[in-house]
């Protein structure tokens, strides 16, 4: 938690294979005027592992954290974290003042991410002592350097034996739920302000995705950031940070 000790908190929620620190640039900017909390979702970072990777479980975890923070927050979520944030806003609307969803829509996707689990599980960690060795080995199955760097943030070389901080089995078993979306959620029952940020170079929020956003959140404002991919907070950190700061304000009004 960073920023002022009082005031309505801003809760930042990362995406699949991520950690709270992935949103560090946005947290530091918002902390100029707001109390900011970044979270590691279950099966990620330093949070506990659990076989249940459903959005109901993720939203339940967030609800418990928000209760500990005073019962109400401004909520920002990227990708999988955005879906968890939307589910929380729809099922516990009283807990969220304003909602920001980053490059994701409340729909089922065909972006199966299990190949990255295959790649991580394929590394023989007993033969790796340095991150550079892991990067070289991972390059055989993950050619994109930026993606490798992102995944390797989860490799703990200080543990004995070396290990991934991710619960790869739970994420593999729950992948259908992670890329999916529950079909029994209420629509239109969250009356707070909502902004959906999408990257102009991303295909995650299509016309169908925008339609689904408006179905669940009729008052949503969709903002497109140029020169940004699905990882818009990494591609355009200043633009994302300033857009969040302007939309969320000081947390005092509706």
Secondary structure, DSSP 8 states (H G I E B T S, - for coil): -BS-SSS-EEEEE--TT--GGGGHHHHHHHTTTS-EEEE--TTSTTS---S---HHHHHHHHHHHHHHTTS-EEEEEETHHHHHHHHHHHH-GGGEEEEEEES--SS------HHHHHHHHTS-GGG--SHHHHHHHHTTT---HHHHHHHHTTEESSSSS-EESS-HHHHHHTHHHHHS--SS--SS---SEEEEEEETT-SSS-HHHHHHHHHH-TT-EEEEETT--S-HHHHSHHHHHHHHHHHHTTS---
